[in-house]
Amino acid sequence: MIKAGDAAYEARRRQALRARYAYGFIFFATNLLAWFIRDYGARALRGLHHVPVCGAGDYKCFHTGGVLRKAQIFFWLMFASTFGTRKLHEVRNSWHSGCWIVKFLVYVVSIGVPFMIPNIFIQLYGEIARLGAGIFLLLQLISMLHFMSWCNKRWMPEPGSKQCGLFGLFLATISFIASFAGVAVLYVLYVPSSSCVFNIFTITWTAILVKIMMAVSLHSKVNDGLLSSGIMGLYIVFLCWSALHSEPQRGKCHSHMKVAKDGDWATIVSFIIAICSIVMATFSTGIDTKSFQFRNDEVQLEEDVPYSYEIFHIVFAMGAMYFAMLFISWELNHPTRKWSIDVGWASTWVKIINEWFAASIYIWRLISPVVLRNQRVNDGEFIPHRTTV
């Protein structure tokens, strides 16, 4: 028989889990609003020209300035108001999971207030948003590494166990085939001539990184298996494609591709797919709060909240900074083309550095246990040697 207290806790738990999807929708809708203000705000919201901080120009409250002014203050407020919430019976849990009418009013105010802030503070926020977007990419990498560890534990057998690892081996084989096939496709799409030195180097180095990760994971001292390195290979090939896709579509290395015009249906479809995929990536990172906790061995009690509210909201706040950088191509004073997202050399280099950093972190994750173990062995040999002298 279920106690009344247990039933109440279960109802609050379900309410908190459902609230994640409401916040995800708010995040998606706000980013669509930022895009609308960037591309069509100057024509559709002419009344903002009369706001003192906007003036007669279009760049203080529209285009790049409009995207930055649509900073998602709402999620920063939610982070501050739910920080430290640990129990389902707390008032802050009810605030996180309910009170939607009050939160809607707070949201509306948070949308309007940025248009009253002087432009110099908006530019300062833009500089801070670059850092926040970088932190968001790091959080995504941590979530990705946590996912690979989960896949290894789920489908790859431990040494000496009787578990069958055929499915894990199948997934690893498919991942590596897809990775090298993806590299070949990148050569076809982005190397129309031998003079495209930058693209050739970027793709070739990506292929080398995939091979290095494969070799290290199979080394006898590491023996991490192929599944995690196969998934990571797919991830960095995707990052390489994303970086090359962000290159400005002009010059001989893009002569094979038709540069879409503003409003072209292919551009619109790719833009919508890009937004939806990034929103889903942000949402999956936000709900994976256990990846960012220092201790994962704590026992979950029935009155504990099902996930960390403050981590959830700060991931969305950082995700909003990342989205802002995508909409303005990481340039604070550079106009962007309509229906474009994340196009420019700054975007390209951010993704290339992110790819190299992700591969480096993964390789260090593989070799660090061996390095630290050898260091402990050397220290253990050194101490007896010194005492016998």
C-alpha positions, -999 to +999 in steps of 0.1 A: +000+000+000+014+034-010+016+060+017+001+094+011+036+110+015+051+087-011+023+095-035+028+132-030+065+129-036+059+109-067+035+135-081+060+163-075+087+143-091+066+137-123+057+174-123+094+184-121+103+160-150+075+174-171+087+210-164+118+203-184+099+202-217+081+235-209+115+251-204+128+235-236+098+251-255+106+285-239+142+282-250+132+273-285+106+301-288+130+327-275+157+318-300+131+320-328+122+354-315+159+364-316+161+352-352+130+372-361+143+404-346+176+399-364+161+394-399+128+412-398+127+433-366+138+466-383+108+464-406+082+447-383+090+465-351+094+501-362+081+514-329+114+504-313+131+532-332+115+556-308+131+539-278+160+561-267+187+534-266+177+522-301+177+554-321+173+556-358+198+530-368+191+493-372+221+478-354+215+488-318+182+470-314+180+449-345+204+426-365+233+418-342+222+442-314+187+426-314+201+391-310+222+402-280+193+421-265+173+389-266+196+374-240+177+348-220+177+366-187+148+344-177+170+313-173+196+333-153+167+343-130+156+307-127+191+296-119+194+322-091+159+314-077+164+276-077+200+274-067+205+249-039+171+232-042+175+196-030+141+184-017+107+181-033+089+196-004+108+229-007+090+260-019+116+265-046+107+231-060+071+243-065+085+275-081+106+255-106+078+230-115+048+253-113+036+289-109+036+292-147+014+323-148+038+342-126+068+329-146+051+340-178+049+375-165+086+373-154+094+361-189+076+390-206+095+415-184+128+397-191+121+401-228+114+438-227+140+450-201+170+445-224+156+471-249+160+497-221+197+489-214+223+512-230+242+498-259+276+497-242+263+471-217+249+451-245+283+450-262+298+440-229+273+412-227+284+401-262+320+397-250+308+377-220+285+356-243+316+345-262+330+330-231+297+316-221+293+299-255+328+284-251+318+270-217+286+256-232+307+237-258+328+223-230+296+212-212+285+195-244+319+177-246+315+165-210+280+152-217+294+134-248+321+117-228+295+106-202+274+092-230+303+072-244+311+058-210+275+047-206+277+030-241+308+012-231+293-001-198+261-010-216+274-029-246+311-037-241+319-066-217+343-061-188+375-081-189+369-117-176+331-114-178+308-137-197+288-109-213+286-111-251+299-079-267+289-087-303+264-058-304+290-034-291+315-046-316+289-042-344+282-006-333+320+001-332+325-013-367+296+008-381+310+039-363+344+036-378+331+028-413+308+058-411+337+080-398+361+072-427+332+073-452+324+107-438+361+118-443+358+106-479+326+126-484+343+157-470+371+154-495+345+152-523+324+182-511+351+206-499+382+198-519+372+206-556+409+213-564+443+207-550+447+244-542+423+241-513+451+237-488+432+247-457+404+222-464+428+194-473+447+200-440+416+201-419+401+169-433+434+150-433+441+160-397+406+148-387+413+114-404+446+112-385+429+120-352+404+092-358+432+067-365+451+079-334+421+074-312+415+039-326+452+029-321+453+043-285+421+026-275+433-008-288+467-005-271+474-034-247+480-010-218+447+010-224+424-017-238+394+006-238+377-012-267+366+003-300+331+015-292+339+047-274+366+057-299+343+049-328+316+072-313+342+099-307+354+095-343+319+101-356+317+132-333+349+148-345+341+141-382+308+158-376+326+188-360+350+189-390+320+189-414+303+216-394+335+238-395+339+235-432+302+241-437+306+274-418+332+287-442+319+317-462+306+302-495+327+321-519+360+314-536+373+284-556+369+259-527+331+265-528+327+269-565+310+235-568+282+246-545+253+269-553+252+298-529+216+300-519+198+333-520+180+348-490+147+330-486+156+301-509+137+270-498+168+249-493+183+277-471+152+279-450+150+241-446+186+239-436+182+268-412+152+252-395+170+218-392+201+236-377+180+254-351+161+222-341+192+201-339+210+227-317+179+231-294+178+193-290+215+192-282+210+219-256+181+201-241+199+168-239+229+185-223+206+203-198+188+172-186+221+153-183+228+170-150+246+140-134+275+145-159+284+178-143+282+167-106+314+161-087+298+132-068+276+106-085+276+080-057+251+097-035+220+077-027+188+091-043+161+095-016+124+097-024+122+133-013+152+144-034+147+164-066+151+142-097+178+164-112+198+195-104+177+225-112+205+250-110+226+230-135+196+226-158+190+263-159+226+274-163+231+250-192+201+267-209+215+301-201+249+292-216+231+276-245+214+309-251+248+326-253+259+299-277+228+305-299+235+342-299+270+336-312+256+313-339+231+339-350+258+366-353+286+343-364+307+352-334+311+387-347+297+415-326+298+442-353+293+423-385+261+420-405+247+386-412+227+373-442+190+365-437+183+328-429+219+322-422+233+306-390+269+302-380+286+313-412+320+330-412+357+324-405+353+330-368+327+303-366+349+280-387+379+284-363+358+280-332+346+246-344+380+235-356+395+244-322+366+226-305+373+195-326+410+194-317+402+201-281+376+173-279+400+148-295+428+158-271+406+155-241+394+120-252+430+108-259+441+121-225+411+103-209+424+071-224+461+074-215+458+092-181+451+060-161+483+044-176+504+076-170+492+080-135+497+043-127+532+043-141+539+074-120+527+057-089+549+027-097+579+048-102+573+066-070+570+033-052+603+021-066+620+054-058+612+054-021+626+018-012+657+026-033+664+057-013+659+039+021+684+011+012+713+035+006 
